[in-house]
Amino acid sequence: MPEQRKKKPEDLRSHRWYGVRDLRSFGHRSRAKQMGYGREDWAGKPVIAIVNTWSDINPCHSHFKQRVEEVKRGVWQAGGFPVELPAMSLSEPFVKPTTMLYRNMLAMETEELLRCHPVDGAVLLGGCDKTTPALLMGAFSMDLPAIFVPAGPMLRGNWRGETLGSGSDTWKYWAELRAGNIDEAAWEEIEDGIARSPGHCMTMGTASTMTSVAEALGLTLPGAASIPAADSNHSRMASRSGRRIVEMVWQDLKPSGILTAASFDNAITVDMALGGSTNAIVHIIAMARRAGIDLKIDRFDELSRLVPVIANIRPSGAYLMEDFYYAGGLRALLAEIKELLDLDRLTVNGRTLGENIAGAEIHDDDVIRRLSNPVSPAGSTAVLRGNLAPEGAVIKASAAERHLWQHTGPAVVFEDYNDMAARIDDPALPVTGESVLVLKNAGPLGGPGMPEWGQLPIPEKLLRQGVRDMVRISDARMSGTSYGTCVLHVSPESFTGGPLALVRDGDPIHLDVSARKLELQVDEAELARRRAEWTPPEPRYGRGYGAMFSRHVTQAHEGCDFDYLETGAGEPVPEPEIH
C-alpha cells in the first residue's frame, strides 16, 4: 500500500506559483484560467509534467499522442493536475549525423523544463534509443519525483513467412542483396514488412536495452518495459503511471531516494543477461554520473564475466521482444537471475525489486533460458584494452562469430566515413577475409557525435565469396540491432590523437576477446615517430550547439556527457525565484 503522505499542499513546489496571495501568483492563476482551467483543477494538487518526445517524424513514438492522454487520465484520477511539456523527439531513423549528438541536448532540455515550470513531479515518455537515457539524465539532475513510461517494442516483422527483426534483418538482407542472392522486388517486400506498428525496435537493440535498464533501475512500473506498444496493456500501464506519480509526489520519492551503486549494478547485470546493446555502456555511465555515482567502464566487464546471456533475442539469439513479453517479460528474466541481483533496491512503486518480481514465471524457456541452459555462458559485452585502446574498447561478443574471438590480421584503414563509403566496394581494395577493417574519425568529436558506423560493411567482393563476418575496429558506435565482430568505442578517439589515429594499412592488429586484448603490433619507436607527424584536424563546428558539444563532450569511456553537467561539476543550479 502507498505510504502516508509526507507533504502537505502548501509544501508543493507548485504552490509557490499558484498558491501565494501576491501579484505574480495572480498572473499565474489568471493565465491558467485563460486556457480554460478552473481553480479547482490545480488548487492543492500536485502539478505533473508529462515530458513528451512525440513528433510527426518519430515512428517509435507515433502512439504517444494517445498515451499522453492516458497518462493525464491517471493523473486526474489520482488528484493531480497534468501539464504536457513537449521535448525534442530524437527520432533514431531520421536525425543526422546521429541522435547521439543531441542526447545531451534533450537531457539539458528535460532538466530545464522541470526546473523552470511550476511542476512537482514528472512522467517521462520515451523509448527511441537516446530518449530514454536523455530523459532520465535530466530527471536525475533535477531530482523531482519522476516515473518513466517506455514506448514499448513494435510488433514482429514478416516477409514470405519469415519473421523479421528491425535492424538485424535489415543488415542481413542488405548483405544478401549486395551479394546477388535476393532481387530488388524481394528487398522492397522486406521494406514493406519489417516495421508494422508503433513502437521501437523489437530486437534487443539500444531501445529495448535501455527501457529494460530503466526498469531494472527501478524507474518504471514492474513489467512496463516489455509490453508491446500496440498491446492494450501498454495503455493501462500509462494510466497507472499517471496515478502513481501523484502518490510519489506526496511521498517525496525522488530519483536520489532510489538510485544507488547497487541499482546500477543491477542495471548492468540485466543488460548482460539480455545480450544488450553496446550503446548501453555509454548511456549507463552517463546516467550514473548524473546520479552522483562514479561508474567505471571496467565494472561492465567484471559483471559480464559473472552473468550469462539468457534472453534468446536477436541479434544474439533467435526471437523478438513480442516473444519475450509472452514468455514472461523482464519480470520473469529478473526472477531467473535473482541470485545475481540486489533485491532490496527501492523502485518507483514504493516496493523493492524483490517484491516486484515475486511470483514471476517463465512461460517459454527457449525464449527466456534457464541459467542452466544459457544462450551464452558469459555476458554479452566485453571490455578490451591494449595499446590500441588504453582507455578501453567494447565488443558485443555474443553477436560475433566465435572463430574471430582470437584473430590477427593486417589493417585496411579508412580515414573517415566518406573514405570508407567511397572505397569499401572497390574491386581493387587490398582486402581478404583475414583483414581487419579500421575506421578512424568516427568518435564523439570525429563523427561528430559518435555515429553508428561501427558495423562496417563487408566489402562486396568478399560477400560474393561467402564472407559474412570479419574483424572491424572503430571509435564509432553501432546499432544495438547490429551483429558481427565489431570492436567499438575505441578510447581515446582518433580525432584527439588516440592510438587509432596512428594505424596504417598493413599494420598487424591482434584481437583476443577472452583475454580482453586489443593490440597494434607495431613497435613503440615507430608509433612515436607517427605520433610526432600527426596533425590535429580542424574542429567540426565553429558555432552553435555543435561548438558547445565539441568543447565539452567527454570521451566514450566517460559516458559522452558534457563535463559541466555531471553531478559535482560546479555549484548546484538554483531554483527559479518567484517574484
C-alpha positions as CSV (number, residue, x, y, z in Angstrom):
1,M,0.0,0.0,0.0
2,P,1.2,3.6,-0.6
3,E,3.0,5.2,2.3
4,Q,1.4,8.0,4.3
5,R,1.8,11.5,2.8
6,K,5.0,13.3,3.8
7,K,3.9,16.6,2.1
8,K,1.0,19.0,2.6
9,P,-0.5,21.0,-0.2
10,E,1.5,24.1,0.9
11,D,4.7,22.1,0.7
12,L,4.3,21.5,-3.0
13,R,6.8,23.2,-5.3
14,S,3.9,24.4,-7.5
15,H,2.4,26.2,-4.5
16,R,5.0,29.0,-5.0
17,W,3.4,29.7,-8.4
18,Y,-0.3,29.1,-7.7
19,G,-0.9,29.3,-4.0
20,V,0.7,32.5,-2.8
21,R,-1.5,35.6,-2.5
22,D,0.5,38.1,-4.5
23,L,0.6,39.8,-7.9
24,R,2.8,37.2,-9.6
25,S,0.5,34.3,-8.5
26,F,-2.5,36.3,-9.7
27,G,-0.8,36.3,-13.1
28,H,-0.2,32.5,-13.0
29,R,-3.8,31.7,-11.9
30,S,-5.3,34.1,-14.4
31,R,-3.3,32.7,-17.3
32,A,-4.3,29.1,-16.3
33,K,-7.9,30.3,-16.4
34,Q,-7.2,31.8,-19.8
35,M,-6.6,28.2,-21.0
36,G,-10.0,27.1,-19.6
37,Y,-8.8,25.6,-16.3
38,G,-10.5,26.5,-13.0
39,R,-9.0,26.9,-9.5
40,E,-10.4,23.5,-8.6
41,D,-8.2,21.9,-11.3
42,W,-4.9,22.9,-9.6
43,A,-5.6,24.1,-6.1
44,G,-3.8,22.0,-3.5
45,K,-2.9,19.4,-6.1
46,P,0.5,18.2,-7.4
47,V,1.2,19.6,-10.8
48,I,2.6,16.8,-13.0
49,A,4.8,17.5,-16.0
50,I,4.3,14.9,-18.8
51,V,7.5,15.3,-20.8
52,N,6.5,14.0,-24.3
53,T,9.0,13.2,-27.0
54,W,6.3,12.7,-29.7
55,S,6.8,14.1,-33.1
56,D,5.5,13.6,-36.6
57,I,8.9,12.2,-37.6
58,N,9.4,9.7,-34.8
59,P,7.8,6.3,-35.7
60,C,8.8,4.8,-32.4
61,H,6.6,7.3,-30.6
62,S,3.8,7.7,-33.0
63,H,1.3,6.4,-30.4
64,F,2.4,9.0,-27.8
65,K,-0.5,11.3,-28.7
66,Q,-2.8,8.7,-27.3
67,R,-0.5,7.6,-24.4
68,V,-0.2,11.2,-23.1
69,E,-4.0,11.4,-22.8
70,E,-3.9,8.1,-20.9
71,V,-1.3,9.4,-18.6
72,K,-3.3,12.5,-18.0
73,R,-6.3,10.3,-17.2
74,G,-4.4,8.6,-14.5
75,V,-3.1,11.9,-13.1
76,W,-6.6,13.3,-12.9
77,Q,-7.9,10.1,-11.3
78,A,-5.3,10.4,-8.5
79,G,-6.0,14.0,-7.8
80,G,-3.2,15.7,-9.7
81,F,-3.0,18.4,-12.4
82,P,-1.3,17.2,-15.6
83,V,0.5,19.5,-18.0
84,E,2.1,18.2,-21.2
85,L,5.6,19.6,-22.0
86,P,6.8,18.7,-25.5
87,A,10.5,17.9,-25.8
88,M,13.0,17.2,-28.6
89,S,11.9,13.9,-30.2
90,L,15.3,12.4,-31.3
91,S,14.0,10.1,-34.0
92,E,16.7,7.5,-34.4
93,P,15.9,6.7,-38.1
94,F,15.9,10.3,-39.3
95,V,18.2,12.5,-37.3
96,K,21.6,13.1,-38.9
97,P,24.5,12.7,-38.3
98,T,23.3,10.8,-35.2
99,T,20.9,11.3,-32.4
100,M,23.8,10.7,-30.0
101,L,25.0,14.2,-30.9
102,Y,21.7,15.5,-29.3
103,R,21.3,13.2,-26.4
104,N,22.8,15.8,-24.1
105,M,20.7,18.5,-25.6
106,L,17.5,16.6,-24.7
107,A,18.9,15.9,-21.2
108,M,19.5,19.6,-20.7
109,E,16.0,20.4,-22.1
110,T,14.4,17.9,-19.7
111,E,16.3,19.3,-16.7
112,E,15.4,22.9,-17.5
113,L,11.8,22.1,-18.4
114,L,11.4,20.6,-14.9
115,R,13.3,23.4,-13.2
116,C,11.6,26.5,-14.7
117,H,8.0,25.3,-14.7
118,P,5.6,25.0,-11.8
119,V,5.8,21.2,-11.5
120,D,6.0,18.8,-8.6
121,G,6.8,15.6,-10.5
122,A,7.2,14.2,-13.9
123,V,6.1,11.4,-16.2
124,L,8.8,10.8,-18.9
125,L,7.6,9.4,-22.2
126,G,10.4,7.9,-24.3
127,G,11.9,4.8,-25.7
128,C,13.5,5.6,-29.1
129,D,17.2,4.9,-28.4
130,K,18.6,8.2,-26.9
131,T,15.4,9.4,-25.4
132,T,15.5,7.0,-22.5
133,P,18.9,8.0,-21.2
134,A,18.4,11.7,-22.0
135,L,15.1,12.0,-20.2
136,L,16.5,10.1,-17.2
137,M,19.7,12.1,-17.1
138,G,17.8,15.3,-17.0
139,A,15.4,14.0,-14.4
140,F,18.3,12.8,-12.2
141,S,19.9,16.2,-12.3
142,M,16.7,18.0,-11.4
143,D,15.7,15.3,-8.8
144,L,12.0,15.7,-8.7
145,P,9.8,12.7,-8.3
146,A,9.8,11.0,-11.8
147,I,8.5,7.9,-13.4
148,F,9.4,6.6,-16.9
149,V,6.9,5.3,-19.4
150,P,8.7,3.2,-22.1
151,A,7.3,3.4,-25.6
152,G,7.3,-0.4,-26.0
153,P,8.6,-2.5,-28.9
154,M,6.8,-2.7,-32.2
155,L,5.2,-6.0,-33.4
156,R,7.2,-8.7,-35.2
157,G,8.0,-8.1,-38.9
158,N,7.0,-10.5,-41.6
159,W,8.2,-11.4,-45.1
160,R,7.2,-14.5,-47.1
161,G,6.5,-16.4,-43.9
162,E,9.8,-15.3,-42.3
163,T,9.8,-13.3,-39.1
164,L,11.8,-10.1,-39.5
165,G,13.6,-8.2,-36.8
166,S,14.2,-4.5,-37.1
167,G,17.8,-3.6,-37.8
168,S,19.2,-7.1,-37.6
169,D,17.4,-8.3,-40.7
170,T,18.0,-5.1,-42.5
171,W,21.8,-5.6,-42.3
172,K,21.3,-9.3,-43.1
173,Y,19.2,-8.9,-46.2
174,W,21.2,-5.8,-47.4
175,A,24.2,-8.1,-47.5
176,E,22.3,-10.7,-49.4
177,L,21.1,-8.1,-51.9
178,R,24.7,-6.8,-52.5
179,A,25.8,-10.4,-52.8
180,G,23.2,-11.0,-55.5
181,N,21.2,-13.6,-53.5
182,I,17.9,-11.6,-53.5
183,D,16.5,-9.2,-56.0
184,E,15.1,-5.7,-55.7
185,A,11.5,-6.9,-55.6
186,A,12.2,-9.1,-52.6
187,W,14.1,-6.2,-51.0
188,E,11.1,-3.9,-51.4
189,E,8.8,-6.6,-49.9
190,I,11.1,-6.6,-46.8
191,E,10.9,-2.9,-46.6
192,D,7.1,-3.2,-46.6
193,G,7.0,-5.8,-43.9
194,I,9.8,-5.1,-41.4
195,A,8.1,-2.3,-39.4
196,R,4.3,-2.9,-38.9
197,S,3.2,-0.9,-35.8
198,P,4.1,1.9,-33.5
199,G,6.9,1.2,-31.1
200,H,10.7,1.0,-31.1
201,C,12.9,-1.8,-32.4
202,M,11.7,-5.2,-31.4
203,T,15.2,-6.7,-31.4
204,M,17.4,-6.3,-28.4
205,G,18.8,-3.1,-29.7
206,T,19.5,0.1,-27.8
207,A,15.8,0.9,-27.3
208,S,14.8,-2.4,-25.7
209,T,18.1,-2.5,-23.8
210,M,17.7,1.0,-22.3
211,T,14.0,0.7,-21.4
212,S,14.9,-2.6,-19.6
213,V,17.7,-0.8,-17.9
214,A,15.3,1.8,-16.7
215,E,13.0,-0.9,-15.2
216,A,16.0,-2.6,-13.6
217,L,17.0,0.7,-12.0
218,G,13.5,0.9,-10.5
219,L,12.2,3.8,-12.6
220,T,9.2,2.2,-14.3
221,L,6.3,0.2,-13.0
222,P,7.0,-3.5,-12.9
223,G,6.9,-5.2,-16.3
224,A,6.5,-1.9,-18.2
225,A,9.5,-2.3,-20.5
226,S,8.4,-5.5,-22.1
227,I,4.8,-4.6,-23.2
228,P,4.5,-4.2,-27.0
229,A,3.4,-0.7,-28.0
230,A,0.3,-2.0,-29.7
231,D,-0.9,-4.0,-26.8
232,S,-3.8,-2.6,-24.7
233,N,-1.8,-3.4,-21.6
234,H,0.5,-0.6,-22.7
235,S,-2.3,1.9,-22.4
236,R,-3.3,0.7,-19.0
237,M,0.4,0.9,-17.9
238,A,0.4,4.5,-19.0
239,S,-2.6,5.4,-16.9
240,R,-1.2,3.5,-13.9
241,S,2.0,5.5,-14.2
242,G,-0.1,8.7,-14.1
243,R,-1.8,7.6,-11.0
244,R,1.4,6.5,-9.3
245,I,3.4,9.7,-9.9
246,V,0.8,11.7,-7.9
247,E,1.4,9.4,-5.0
248,M,5.2,9.7,-5.5
249,V,4.9,13.5,-5.2
250,W,3.1,13.3,-1.9
251,Q,5.7,10.7,-0.7
252,D,8.6,12.8,-2.0
253,L,10.0,9.7,-3.7
254,K,12.7,11.1,-5.9
255,P,15.5,9.5,-8.1
256,S,18.0,10.3,-5.3
257,G,15.9,8.1,-3.0
258,I,16.0,5.2,-5.4
259,L,19.4,5.2,-7.2
260,T,22.5,3.7,-5.6
261,A,25.6,2.0,-6.8
262,A,23.8,-1.3,-6.3
263,S,21.0,-0.1,-8.5
264,F,23.4,0.4,-11.3
265,D,25.0,-3.0,-10.8
266,N,21.5,-4.4,-11.2
267,A,21.1,-2.5,-14.4
268,I,24.4,-3.7,-15.8
269,T,23.6,-7.3,-14.8
270,V,20.3,-7.1,-16.6
271,D,22.0,-5.6,-19.7
272,M,24.4,-8.6,-19.8
273,A,21.7,-11.2,-19.3
274,L,19.6,-9.7,-22.1
275,G,22.5,-9.6,-24.6
276,G,22.0,-5.8,-24.6
277,S,23.3,-3.2,-26.9
278,T,26.9,-2.0,-26.5
279,N,25.5,1.5,-26.5
280,A,24.2,0.9,-23.0
281,I,27.7,1.2,-21.6
282,V,28.0,4.9,-22.7
283,H,24.5,5.7,-21.5
284,I,24.6,3.9,-18.2
285,I,27.9,5.5,-17.3
286,A,26.5,9.0,-18.1
287,M,23.3,8.2,-16.1
288,A,25.3,7.0,-13.1
289,R,27.4,10.1,-13.1
290,R,24.3,12.3,-13.2
291,A,23.2,10.4,-10.1
292,G,26.5,11.1,-8.4
293,I,27.9,7.6,-8.9
294,D,31.4,7.4,-10.4
295,L,30.8,4.3,-12.5
296,K,33.8,3.0,-14.5
297,I,33.8,1.0,-17.7
298,D,35.6,-1.9,-16.1
299,R,32.6,-2.6,-13.9
300,F,30.8,-3.8,-17.0
301,D,33.5,-6.3,-17.8
302,E,33.6,-7.5,-14.2
303,L,29.9,-8.3,-14.2
304,S,29.9,-9.6,-17.8
305,R,32.2,-12.4,-16.6
306,L,29.6,-13.4,-14.0
307,V,26.3,-13.1,-15.9
308,P,25.2,-15.4,-18.7
309,V,23.0,-14.3,-21.6
310,I,19.6,-15.9,-21.1
311,A,17.4,-13.8,-23.3
312,N,17.3,-15.6,-26.7
313,I,16.6,-12.4,-28.6
314,R,18.2,-11.1,-31.8
315,P,20.9,-10.2,-32.6
316,S,22.4,-12.5,-30.0
317,G,19.6,-15.1,-30.2
318,A,16.6,-16.1,-32.3
319,Y,13.4,-14.4,-31.0
320,L,12.0,-10.9,-30.7
321,M,10.6,-8.7,-27.9
322,E,7.0,-9.7,-28.6
323,D,8.0,-13.3,-27.9
324,F,9.9,-12.1,-24.8
325,Y,6.7,-10.5,-23.5
326,Y,4.6,-13.6,-24.0
327,A,7.4,-15.7,-22.4
328,G,7.1,-13.7,-19.2
329,G,8.9,-10.5,-20.0
330,L,11.5,-8.7,-17.9
331,R,10.0,-9.7,-14.6
332,A,10.5,-13.4,-15.5
333,L,14.1,-12.8,-16.5
334,L,14.8,-10.9,-13.3
335,A,13.3,-13.7,-11.3
336,E,15.6,-16.2,-13.1
337,I,18.7,-14.2,-12.2
338,K,17.5,-13.0,-8.8
339,E,20.6,-14.5,-7.1
340,L,22.8,-12.1,-9.1
341,L,20.7,-9.0,-8.1
342,D,20.3,-6.8,-5.1
343,L,16.7,-7.4,-4.5
344,D,16.4,-4.8,-1.7
345,R,16.6,-1.8,-4.1
346,L,13.6,0.5,-3.9
347,T,11.6,1.2,-7.0
348,V,9.1,3.9,-8.1
349,N,6.1,1.9,-6.9
350,G,7.4,2.1,-3.3
351,R,8.3,-1.6,-3.2
352,T,11.6,-3.3,-3.6
353,L,12.8,-5.1,-6.8
354,G,12.4,-8.4,-5.0
355,E,8.8,-7.7,-4.1
356,N,8.1,-6.6,-7.7
357,I,9.3,-9.9,-9.2
358,A,7.8,-12.3,-6.7
359,G,5.8,-14.9,-8.4
360,A,7.0,-14.1,-11.9
361,E,7.3,-17.2,-14.1
362,I,9.0,-18.1,-17.4
363,H,6.3,-19.4,-19.9
364,D,8.7,-20.4,-22.7
365,D,12.2,-21.4,-21.6
366,D,13.6,-21.3,-25.1
367,V,12.9,-17.5,-25.3
368,I,14.0,-16.8,-21.7
369,R,16.5,-19.5,-21.0
370,R,17.2,-21.1,-17.6
371,L,20.5,-20.3,-16.0
372,S,21.4,-23.9,-16.6
373,N,20.9,-23.6,-20.3
374,P,22.1,-20.1,-21.3
375,V,22.4,-18.6,-24.8
376,S,26.0,-17.7,-23.9
377,P,27.8,-18.7,-20.6
378,A,29.2,-15.2,-20.2
379,G,27.6,-11.7,-20.6
380,S,27.2,-10.2,-24.0
381,T,29.7,-7.4,-23.8
382,A,33.5,-7.5,-23.2
383,V,35.7,-4.5,-22.5
384,L,39.1,-4.7,-24.3
385,R,42.3,-2.9,-23.5
386,G,45.7,-2.6,-25.1
387,N,48.0,-0.2,-26.8
388,L,45.2,0.5,-29.4
389,A,42.6,1.3,-26.7
390,P,44.3,2.4,-23.5
391,E,41.0,3.7,-22.0
392,G,39.1,0.7,-23.3
393,A,37.0,-0.5,-26.3
394,V,33.9,-2.7,-26.3
395,I,32.7,-5.7,-28.3
396,K,29.3,-7.5,-28.3
397,A,30.9,-10.9,-28.2
398,S,27.6,-12.8,-28.1
399,A,26.8,-11.3,-31.6
400,A,30.3,-12.1,-33.1
401,E,31.5,-15.2,-34.8
402,R,33.3,-17.3,-32.2
403,H,36.2,-18.2,-34.5
404,L,37.1,-14.5,-34.7
405,W,37.3,-14.0,-31.0
406,Q,41.0,-14.6,-31.4
407,H,42.4,-13.1,-34.6
408,T,45.4,-11.4,-36.0
409,G,45.2,-9.7,-39.4
410,P,46.5,-6.8,-41.4
411,A,44.7,-3.4,-41.2
412,V,42.8,-2.0,-44.1
413,V,42.4,1.7,-43.0
414,F,39.7,4.2,-43.8
415,E,40.4,7.8,-42.7
416,D,36.8,8.6,-42.2
417,Y,33.3,7.5,-43.2
418,N,33.4,9.1,-46.6
419,D,36.6,7.4,-47.4
420,M,35.1,4.1,-46.3
421,A,31.9,4.6,-48.4
422,A,33.9,5.5,-51.5
423,R,36.3,2.5,-51.4
424,I,34.7,-0.3,-49.5
425,D,33.3,-2.0,-52.6
426,D,36.2,-1.1,-54.9
427,P,37.3,-4.4,-56.5
428,A,40.9,-3.2,-56.2
429,L,40.7,-2.8,-52.4
430,P,43.5,-5.0,-51.0
431,V,41.3,-6.9,-48.6
432,T,40.7,-10.5,-47.7
433,G,38.6,-12.3,-45.0
434,E,41.7,-12.2,-42.8
435,S,42.0,-8.4,-42.9
436,V,41.0,-6.1,-40.1
437,L,38.9,-3.1,-41.3
438,V,39.7,0.1,-39.4
439,L,37.6,3.2,-39.4
440,K,39.0,6.4,-38.0
441,N,37.5,9.8,-37.0
442,A,34.1,8.4,-36.1
443,G,34.1,9.1,-32.3
444,P,32.4,11.8,-30.2
445,L,34.4,14.6,-31.7
446,G,35.4,13.0,-35.0
447,G,31.9,11.8,-36.2
448,P,30.8,14.2,-34.8
449,G,28.6,12.6,-32.2
450,M,29.9,9.1,-32.4
451,P,27.5,7.8,-35.1
452,E,26.5,4.2,-35.5
453,W,29.1,3.5,-38.2
454,G,30.9,0.7,-36.3
455,Q,29.3,-2.2,-38.2
456,L,31.5,-1.5,-41.3
457,P,30.0,-3.2,-44.3
458,I,31.7,-6.4,-45.6
459,P,33.3,-5.5,-49.0
460,E,31.1,-6.7,-51.8
461,K,33.8,-8.9,-53.4
462,L,34.1,-10.7,-50.0
463,L,30.3,-11.1,-49.7
464,R,30.3,-12.8,-53.1
465,Q,32.9,-15.2,-51.8
466,G,30.7,-16.1,-48.9
467,V,32.3,-14.0,-46.1
468,R,29.7,-12.7,-43.7
469,D,31.8,-11.6,-40.7
470,M,35.3,-10.1,-40.2
471,V,37.0,-8.1,-37.5
472,R,36.1,-4.4,-37.7
473,I,37.5,-1.7,-35.4
474,S,36.5,1.9,-34.9
475,D,35.9,4.7,-32.4
476,A,32.2,4.7,-33.5
477,R,29.2,3.0,-32.0
478,M,27.0,0.5,-33.8
479,S,23.3,0.0,-33.7
480,G,22.2,-2.4,-30.9
481,T,20.4,-4.3,-33.6
482,S,23.7,-5.0,-35.4
483,Y,25.9,-8.1,-35.2
484,G,29.4,-9.1,-36.2
485,T,32.9,-9.0,-34.8
486,C,32.9,-5.2,-34.4
487,V,35.2,-3.5,-31.9
488,L,33.7,-0.2,-30.9
489,H,34.1,2.9,-28.7
490,V,38.0,2.8,-29.0
491,S,39.1,5.4,-26.5
492,P,40.6,7.9,-26.7
493,E,39.3,8.5,-30.2
494,S,41.5,9.1,-33.2
495,F,40.3,12.7,-33.7
496,T,42.1,13.7,-30.5
497,G,45.2,11.8,-31.4
498,G,44.4,8.5,-29.8
499,P,46.4,5.5,-30.9
500,L,43.8,4.6,-33.5
501,A,44.9,7.7,-35.4
502,L,48.3,6.1,-35.9
503,V,47.2,2.9,-37.6
504,R,48.3,2.4,-41.2
505,D,47.4,-0.1,-44.0
506,G,49.1,-3.4,-43.4
507,D,49.7,-3.0,-39.6
508,P,49.1,-6.2,-37.8
509,I,46.3,-6.0,-35.3
510,H,45.6,-8.7,-32.6
511,L,42.2,-9.3,-31.1
512,D,41.7,-11.7,-28.2
513,V,38.3,-11.4,-26.7
514,S,38.8,-14.0,-24.0
515,A,42.0,-12.2,-22.8
516,R,40.3,-8.8,-23.3
517,K,43.2,-7.6,-25.5
518,L,43.3,-5.3,-28.5
519,E,46.9,-4.7,-29.7
520,L,48.5,-2.8,-32.6
521,Q,51.6,-4.9,-33.2
522,V,53.9,-2.0,-34.2
523,D,57.0,-1.2,-32.2
524,E,56.9,1.8,-29.9
525,A,59.6,3.7,-31.7
526,E,57.6,3.6,-35.0
527,L,54.5,4.7,-33.1
528,A,56.4,7.6,-31.5
529,R,57.5,8.7,-35.0
530,R,54.0,8.6,-36.3
531,R,52.7,10.5,-33.3
532,A,55.2,13.3,-33.9
533,E,54.0,13.5,-37.5
534,W,50.3,13.5,-36.6
535,T,48.4,16.8,-37.3
536,P,45.3,17.6,-35.2
537,P,42.2,18.0,-37.5
538,E,40.2,21.2,-37.6
539,P,37.2,21.3,-35.2
540,R,34.0,20.1,-36.8
541,Y,31.9,23.1,-35.6
542,G,32.7,26.8,-35.2
543,R,29.3,27.9,-33.8
544,G,26.0,26.8,-32.3
545,Y,25.2,23.7,-30.4
546,G,27.9,21.8,-32.3
547,A,30.6,24.1,-31.0
548,M,29.3,23.7,-27.4
549,F,29.3,19.9,-27.9
550,S,32.9,19.9,-29.3
551,R,34.2,21.9,-26.3
552,H,32.5,20.0,-23.5
553,V,31.7,16.4,-24.5
554,T,33.7,13.7,-22.7
555,Q,35.2,10.5,-24.3
556,A,33.3,7.3,-24.7
557,H,34.6,5.6,-21.5
558,E,33.4,8.6,-19.5
559,G,29.8,8.5,-20.9
560,C,30.0,11.2,-23.6
561,D,28.2,13.7,-21.3
562,F,29.0,17.3,-21.1
563,D,31.7,17.9,-18.5
564,Y,29.8,20.7,-16.8
565,L,26.6,18.6,-16.4
566,E,27.9,15.7,-14.3
567,T,26.9,15.9,-10.6
568,G,29.6,17.7,-8.7
569,A,30.7,19.9,-11.7
570,G,30.3,23.2,-10.0
571,E,27.6,24.7,-7.7
572,P,24.0,23.3,-7.9
573,V,21.7,25.2,-10.2
574,P,19.4,27.4,-8.1
575,E,15.7,27.1,-8.2
576,P,13.9,29.9,-10.0
577,E,12.9,32.8,-7.8
578,I,9.2,33.6,-7.9
579,H,8.6,37.4,-7.8
